[in-house]
Amino acid sequence: MNDRPYFISSEIYRHSRYGAKHPLSISRVAAVTDLVAALGWLPEDRFRDGPVATRDQLLRFHDPDYIDALIRAERQGLSDEEKARWNIGRNGNPIYGEVFRRPATAAGSSILAASLIAEGGTVYSPAGGTHHGRRDRASGFCYLNDPVLGILTLLDKGIAPIAYVDLDAHHGDGVEDAFRDDLRVTTISLHQADLWPRSGPAAHDLGSSVMNLPVEAGFNDDEFQYVLETAILPKVSAVAPQALVIQCGVDGLEDDPLSKLSLSNGVYRMAVAHLLPLAPRRIVLGGGGYNPYAVARAWAGIWAVLDGHSVPDALPDAAESVLRALDWKHSRARTPPDRWFRTLLDPSNHGPVRDSTRETVRASLLASR
């Protein structure tokens, strides 16, 4: 067991873009990698270069014809019929220069993470968390499902039970569907109720291994803490997992343009800090997040928790320079306030725990008993 966590990244993310008008046409993985390096938090012996998953590795979950189509899309493009069949090149899943290699690197990183923690420990792969990917089609900006592949790698090593906790603003539908009939894996998803893919109701008939926590717009830090303490932590504790996978999509931040949740980045650090002691093996992934400044700051803060760093109130010049070098030209971009450059810490967003949040917890607990 390695007592110190590993950080997995790759240079492929530095110049790869989904397209100028796409919400993911921003620097995220490269930005957080540069930011933690600038803070002096990334020694060379803790860094691992993310490998491109092999075709055979991807076939552990994905359909072979779909993998071949994804490879072909990168090399030569697809016909209209193929685009419709595989949902590639449409519905927010564009064909771009690294359309196979980029998601295959995220998948390879999650597979590597599972191998690194086989005897125990923690791995952080912010490029991971592509939780909408389906066995035979792209979905929700996700071409492959790296959390599923990482979990399957753990299961193949005889490691079970496993708890998967998804903190993304969007329901973790691809992971839930992959394991809904496998009692070795418990999936927990906290997400905005009326946001795409508009699935994951609190009341369901999927059994005790699925917990969904759909919350309303305006969901605040105090409500997050309530849900964490009354639903998520007790559920994970009851599972007593041998491995824990946390999807840390941060599109629930108030500064994110694609959700209507009102969270500060402190709640993600809090959640990770409380979840880590509940399993001897931990994989922490990224996920959604469409404001480059907010994503880099939030994900750097998560690495601080994993590696035991104190987050400074004010950033040193080198770290501030990383953030000032970012660019955000999307139609929903905002003019950056000064705090986005000077600190990793958001002000807390306190508020009442609404009756709707309490009812979601009640219904979720009843459904997942």
Backbone torsions as a table, in degrees:
resi	resn	phi	psi	omega
1	MET	NA	132.5	175.7
2	ASN	-92.1	122.9	-176.9
3	ASP	-74.1	-18.9	-178.7
4	ARG	-110.3	141.8	-174.9
5	PRO	-74.5	154.7	172.4
6	TYR	-97.9	149.9	176.4
7	PHE	-117.4	122.0	-179.9
8	ILE	-108.1	130.3	175.7
9	SER	-150.3	-176.7	180.0
10	SER	-158.9	150.2	177.7
11	GLU	-71.2	-13.0	-178.7
12	ILE	-61.0	-27.3	-176.9
13	TYR	-79.0	-12.7	-173.6
14	ARG	-68.8	-37.1	-176.3
15	HIS	-120.3	-3.8	-179.7
16	SER	-79.9	130.4	179.5
17	ARG	-136.0	145.4	178.2
18	TYR	-71.6	-20.7	-176.1
19	GLY	141.0	151.2	-169.8
20	ALA	-58.4	-33.1	-175.4
21	LYS	-99.7	3.2	-177.4
22	HIS	-83.3	145.7	177.6
23	PRO	-57.9	-23.6	178.8
24	LEU	-96.2	22.5	175.3
25	SER	-86.0	42.5	-176.2
26	ILE	-131.9	160.7	175.0
27	SER	-84.2	124.7	179.4
28	ARG	-127.0	-65.3	-176.7
29	VAL	-66.7	-45.5	177.4
30	ALA	-62.1	-37.7	-178.9
31	ALA	-65.0	-45.6	-179.0
32	VAL	-71.6	-33.8	176.4
33	THR	-63.0	-46.0	178.6
34	ASP	-65.3	-37.0	-177.4
35	LEU	-67.1	-46.6	-179.7
36	VAL	-69.5	-30.9	175.1
37	ALA	-66.3	-41.9	179.5
38	ALA	-65.1	-27.6	177.4
39	LEU	-81.7	-4.8	-178.5
40	GLY	77.7	23.9	-174.3
41	TRP	-103.6	11.2	-174.3
42	LEU	-133.7	75.1	176.8
43	PRO	-65.1	152.4	-172.7
44	GLU	-59.5	-35.0	-176.1
45	ASP	-75.4	-5.9	179.7
46	ARG	-103.0	-7.6	-177.8
47	PHE	-92.8	138.1	173.5
48	ARG	-127.8	134.9	178.4
49	ASP	-79.6	127.0	-177.8
50	GLY	-68.7	124.3	179.9
51	PRO	-85.0	154.7	172.0
52	VAL	-77.4	123.8	178.5
53	ALA	-61.8	141.9	176.6
54	THR	-76.6	162.9	177.1
55	ARG	-58.1	-43.0	180.0
56	ASP	-62.3	-39.2	178.1
57	GLN	-64.0	-41.2	-179.5
58	LEU	-67.7	-29.4	-179.9
59	LEU	-69.9	-9.5	175.3
60	ARG	-60.9	-25.4	176.8
61	PHE	-127.6	-40.3	-169.5
62	HIS	-89.6	152.2	179.3
63	ASP	-67.1	134.7	-177.4
64	PRO	-61.7	-38.0	179.0
65	ASP	-66.3	-34.6	177.8
66	TYR	-67.8	-43.4	178.1
67	ILE	-60.6	-43.2	178.6
68	ASP	-62.2	-38.0	178.6
69	ALA	-66.6	-38.3	179.3
70	LEU	-66.6	-40.9	175.9
71	ILE	-63.8	-42.5	-179.6
72	ARG	-66.1	-35.9	179.0
73	ALA	-60.1	-39.8	179.3
74	GLU	-70.4	-37.3	-174.2
75	ARG	-81.0	-39.3	-171.8
76	GLN	-143.5	-1.9	-176.2
77	GLY	87.2	177.8	-177.6
78	LEU	-130.3	154.9	173.6
79	SER	-73.5	165.0	177.8
80	ASP	-59.5	-38.3	179.2
81	GLU	-64.0	-42.2	179.0
82	GLU	-67.4	-39.4	177.8
83	LYS	-58.6	-44.2	179.8
84	ALA	-67.0	-39.1	-178.0
85	ARG	-65.0	-42.5	-172.7
86	TRP	-104.0	-2.0	-178.0
87	ASN	59.1	35.8	176.6
88	ILE	-108.9	132.5	-177.1
89	GLY	84.5	18.9	-179.2
90	ARG	-159.9	163.7	174.7
91	ASN	54.5	43.1	177.0
92	GLY	80.8	6.4	179.8
93	ASN	-116.9	74.5	-170.6
94	PRO	-71.5	160.6	168.1
95	ILE	-90.8	123.4	-179.7
96	TYR	-139.6	-179.7	-167.0
97	GLY	-61.6	-27.7	-177.1
98	GLU	-122.2	35.3	-170.8
99	VAL	-63.4	-24.4	171.1
100	PHE	-94.9	-50.0	-171.7
101	ARG	-64.2	-36.6	-178.7
102	ARG	-66.0	-55.9	177.4
103	PRO	-64.2	-30.6	177.8
104	ALA	-68.8	-26.7	174.6
105	THR	-72.2	-41.5	174.8
106	ALA	-61.4	-41.0	178.0
107	ALA	-65.3	-45.4	177.8
108	GLY	-60.8	-33.7	178.9
109	SER	-68.0	-40.4	178.2
110	SER	-69.8	-35.4	175.2
111	ILE	-65.4	-43.8	176.1
112	LEU	-61.5	-41.9	179.4
113	ALA	-58.0	-43.0	179.2
114	ALA	-62.8	-37.0	177.8
115	SER	-69.7	-38.1	-177.8
116	LEU	-67.1	-28.3	-178.0
117	ILE	-101.3	13.5	-176.7
118	ALA	-53.8	-37.3	179.3
119	GLU	-98.1	0.5	-179.0
120	GLY	124.2	161.2	177.1
121	GLY	120.8	-169.7	-173.4
122	THR	-136.4	139.0	175.1
123	VAL	-132.7	137.6	177.5
124	TYR	-113.8	123.3	177.5
125	SER	-131.6	88.6	-175.6
126	PRO	-64.8	-18.3	176.6
127	ALA	-74.1	-15.9	-178.3
128	GLY	-79.5	-174.0	178.2
129	GLY	97.5	18.6	-179.5
130	THR	-79.4	75.9	-164.6
131	HIS	-83.9	-5.3	179.3
132	HIS	-93.2	-13.3	-175.5
133	GLY	-56.8	137.2	-178.9
134	ARG	-107.5	163.5	-177.6
135	ARG	-55.3	-38.8	-171.7
136	ASP	-130.7	22.7	176.4
137	ARG	-166.8	156.9	173.7
138	ALA	-79.1	153.4	-179.2
139	SER	-159.7	132.8	172.3
140	GLY	57.9	45.5	-178.6
141	PHE	72.0	5.2	-174.4
142	CYS	-113.4	118.6	-178.2
143	TYR	-93.4	-32.1	176.6
144	LEU	-129.3	160.6	-180.0
145	ASN	-110.5	89.6	-176.5
146	ASP	-68.2	-34.1	175.9
147	PRO	-60.6	-41.1	178.4
148	VAL	-61.3	-44.9	-178.7
149	LEU	-65.1	-38.1	176.4
150	GLY	-65.6	-43.1	179.3
151	ILE	-65.1	-42.0	177.8
152	LEU	-62.1	-36.3	176.9
153	THR	-62.3	-41.9	177.0
154	LEU	-63.6	-45.5	179.8
155	LEU	-62.0	-39.5	179.3
156	ASP	-64.1	-23.1	176.9
157	LYS	-88.5	4.4	178.8
158	GLY	81.9	16.7	-178.1
159	ILE	-94.5	115.3	-179.4
160	ALA	-164.6	156.3	-2.6
161	PRO	-74.3	164.6	-179.2
162	ILE	-125.9	138.6	173.5
163	ALA	-112.2	131.6	176.6
164	TYR	-114.4	120.0	-179.1
165	VAL	-115.9	120.0	-174.5
166	ASP	-111.8	116.3	-177.1
167	LEU	-104.4	6.5	-179.8
168	ASP	-64.7	152.2	177.2
169	ALA	-67.2	-19.5	179.0
170	HIS	-102.7	142.8	-179.4
171	HIS	-57.8	135.1	178.5
172	GLY	-79.6	63.8	-170.3
173	ASP	-67.6	-39.0	-177.3
174	GLY	-65.5	-38.0	179.2
175	VAL	-73.3	-43.4	178.2
176	GLU	-57.8	-47.2	-177.6
177	ASP	-66.0	-33.3	-179.5
178	ALA	-66.4	-29.8	-172.4
179	PHE	-121.0	10.7	-174.8
180	ARG	-61.8	-23.8	179.4
181	ASP	-103.5	9.9	-179.0
182	ASP	-113.2	103.4	-175.2
183	LEU	-70.8	-5.3	176.1
184	ARG	-75.8	-16.5	-175.9
185	VAL	-122.1	123.1	174.2
186	THR	-103.0	126.8	179.4
187	THR	-109.8	132.8	179.7
188	ILE	-126.9	126.3	-179.0
189	SER	-130.1	122.7	172.8
190	LEU	-104.7	119.6	-171.6
191	HIS	-155.1	162.8	176.7
192	GLN	-71.9	131.4	-169.9
193	ALA	-64.4	-40.0	-171.7
194	ASP	-103.7	19.7	-176.9
195	LEU	-99.2	148.5	176.2
196	TRP	-50.2	138.1	8.4
197	PRO	-89.5	14.5	177.2
198	ARG	55.9	45.0	177.0
199	SER	-128.8	-179.4	177.4
200	GLY	80.9	51.4	177.7
201	PRO	-69.3	155.9	179.5
202	ALA	-66.8	-42.8	179.2
203	ALA	-90.9	122.1	-176.4
204	HIS	-152.6	174.1	179.5
205	ASP	-121.6	34.6	-175.8
206	LEU	-91.4	-3.7	175.6
207	GLY	96.5	-177.4	-170.8
208	SER	-74.2	-12.4	-176.6
209	SER	-91.8	6.4	177.7
210	VAL	-127.2	128.3	172.6
211	MET	-129.1	122.3	175.8
212	ASN	-115.8	137.3	-176.8
213	LEU	-129.4	78.0	178.4
214	PRO	-78.6	128.1	-176.5
215	VAL	-120.6	160.8	-175.1
216	GLU	-86.7	162.3	174.2
217	ALA	-53.6	146.3	-178.9
218	GLY	87.2	2.5	179.2
219	PHE	-50.6	122.7	-170.6
220	ASN	-111.4	178.5	-174.7
221	ASP	-62.9	-38.7	-179.0
222	ASP	-69.6	-35.2	175.4
223	GLU	-67.6	-39.5	176.8
224	PHE	-58.9	-46.9	-179.5
225	GLN	-62.3	-39.1	178.2
226	TYR	-61.6	-46.6	179.9
227	VAL	-65.0	-41.8	178.9
228	LEU	-59.4	-48.6	-173.2
229	GLU	-76.6	-31.9	-174.8
230	THR	-97.1	-18.4	-176.5
231	ALA	-125.9	-56.7	-170.4
232	ILE	-69.6	-52.3	-177.1
233	LEU	-64.2	-43.8	176.5
234	PRO	-61.7	-37.9	179.9
235	LYS	-65.5	-46.0	179.3
236	VAL	-64.3	-41.7	179.0
237	SER	-60.5	-40.2	179.7
238	ALA	-65.5	-33.1	177.9
239	VAL	-69.0	-31.3	-174.2
240	ALA	50.5	60.0	-171.3
241	PRO	-69.0	146.2	169.4
242	GLN	-82.6	-18.8	174.9
243	ALA	-147.2	147.5	-178.6
244	LEU	-128.9	130.9	174.9
245	VAL	-117.6	122.8	-179.5
246	ILE	-113.3	120.7	175.1
247	GLN	-94.9	113.3	-174.5
248	CYS	-104.7	52.9	168.5
249	GLY	-61.0	132.7	-175.2
250	VAL	-113.2	28.0	175.9
251	ASP	-77.8	2.4	171.0
252	GLY	-85.2	-1.8	178.1
253	LEU	-65.1	145.4	177.8
254	GLU	-60.3	-28.1	-179.2
255	ASP	-83.3	0.5	-179.5
256	ASP	-87.0	141.4	-176.2
257	PRO	-84.8	-10.6	-170.9
258	LEU	-105.1	-0.7	174.2
259	SER	-130.2	174.7	178.6
260	LYS	-118.1	24.2	175.0
261	LEU	-84.5	162.5	-170.3
262	SER	-130.0	52.0	-175.2
263	LEU	-96.2	150.5	167.6
264	SER	-94.0	163.0	-177.7
265	ASN	-72.1	-11.8	177.4
266	GLY	-63.1	-28.1	-177.4
267	VAL	-71.0	-29.6	178.3
268	TYR	-71.0	-39.6	175.4
269	ARG	-63.3	-41.3	179.3
270	MET	-62.5	-46.0	-178.4
271	ALA	-61.4	-47.5	-179.6
272	VAL	-61.9	-43.2	-179.1
273	ALA	-61.2	-36.8	-179.5
274	HIS	-80.3	-28.7	-178.1
275	LEU	-80.6	-34.8	-172.9
276	LEU	-53.1	-43.8	-177.3
277	PRO	-67.9	-6.5	-173.1
278	LEU	-86.9	-1.4	178.7
279	ALA	-151.7	149.1	179.1
280	PRO	-80.5	-14.5	180.0
281	ARG	-127.1	130.4	-174.4
282	ARG	-138.6	129.2	169.8
283	ILE	-116.1	125.7	179.4
284	VAL	-115.3	122.9	-174.8
285	LEU	-113.9	167.5	172.0
286	GLY	-85.2	-134.6	-178.1
287	GLY	149.8	-139.4	-179.3
288	GLY	-70.6	167.6	-178.9
289	GLY	146.0	117.7	-166.1
290	TYR	-128.9	12.5	169.7
291	ASN	-115.3	110.7	-171.2
292	PRO	-61.0	-34.8	179.7
293	TYR	-68.4	-44.2	-179.3
294	ALA	-66.7	-40.6	-179.3
295	VAL	-64.8	-50.3	-178.0
296	ALA	-59.4	-42.3	-178.3
297	ARG	-68.6	-42.7	-179.0
298	ALA	-66.9	-46.1	-177.7
299	TRP	-69.7	-32.9	173.6
300	ALA	-64.0	-38.9	177.5
301	GLY	-64.5	-35.2	176.5
302	ILE	-65.0	-42.9	176.8
303	TRP	-61.4	-35.9	177.2
304	ALA	-58.9	-42.2	178.0
305	VAL	-64.7	-46.7	-176.3
306	LEU	-62.8	-37.2	-173.5
307	ASP	-103.7	5.5	172.8
308	GLY	76.3	31.2	178.6
309	HIS	-95.2	144.3	170.6
310	SER	-81.3	130.5	179.4
311	VAL	-80.4	120.5	-178.3
312	PRO	-70.5	149.8	176.4
313	ASP	-64.8	-35.5	179.4
314	ALA	-127.3	139.1	-177.3
315	LEU	-79.0	144.6	171.6
316	PRO	-67.0	164.2	-174.6
317	ASP	-57.1	-40.1	-177.0
318	ALA	-63.5	-40.7	179.0
319	ALA	-71.0	-40.1	177.5
320	GLU	-61.2	-37.0	179.6
321	SER	-63.5	-36.0	176.8
322	VAL	-59.7	-45.0	-178.0
323	LEU	-70.3	-37.9	-179.8
324	ARG	-69.3	-20.6	179.7
325	ALA	-82.6	-9.4	-179.5
326	LEU	-72.0	157.0	-178.3
327	ASP	-131.5	141.2	179.9
328	TRP	-143.3	103.9	-174.7
329	LYS	-114.4	11.9	-179.2
330	HIS	-65.9	157.7	-178.2
331	SER	-61.4	-24.0	179.4
332	ARG	-99.4	12.0	-179.1
333	ALA	-66.5	150.9	176.8
334	ARG	-114.9	156.4	171.1
335	THR	-70.0	124.1	-174.0
336	PRO	-66.2	126.7	170.0
337	PRO	-71.3	159.6	-174.1
338	ASP	-60.3	-31.0	-176.6
339	ARG	-65.4	-24.1	177.9
340	TRP	-65.7	-22.4	179.5
341	PHE	-95.0	-27.2	-166.1
342	ARG	-100.6	-16.4	-176.9
343	THR	-149.4	152.7	171.4
344	LEU	-83.1	-15.0	-167.3
345	LEU	-94.8	122.2	171.2
346	ASP	-80.8	150.0	167.3
347	PRO	-66.1	143.9	179.8
348	SER	-65.5	146.0	177.1
349	ASN	-109.8	83.5	-178.7
350	HIS	-77.4	158.9	178.1
351	GLY	179.4	175.6	-179.4
352	PRO	-72.8	151.8	169.5
353	VAL	-86.5	104.5	-171.8
354	ARG	-73.6	158.2	179.0
355	ASP	-58.6	-34.7	-179.3
356	SER	-64.5	-35.5	178.0
357	THR	-69.2	-42.1	177.9
358	ARG	-63.1	-39.2	-179.9
359	GLU	-68.2	-37.4	176.2
360	THR	-60.3	-45.0	178.8
361	VAL	-62.8	-45.0	-179.7
362	ARG	-59.7	-48.0	-178.6
363	ALA	-65.9	-38.1	-179.6
364	SER	-67.1	-40.9	179.0
365	LEU	-65.1	-40.1	178.6
366	LEU	-65.9	-41.6	-176.4
367	ALA	-69.9	-28.2	-173.5
368	SER	-103.8	14.6	177.5
369	ARG	-70.7	NA	NA
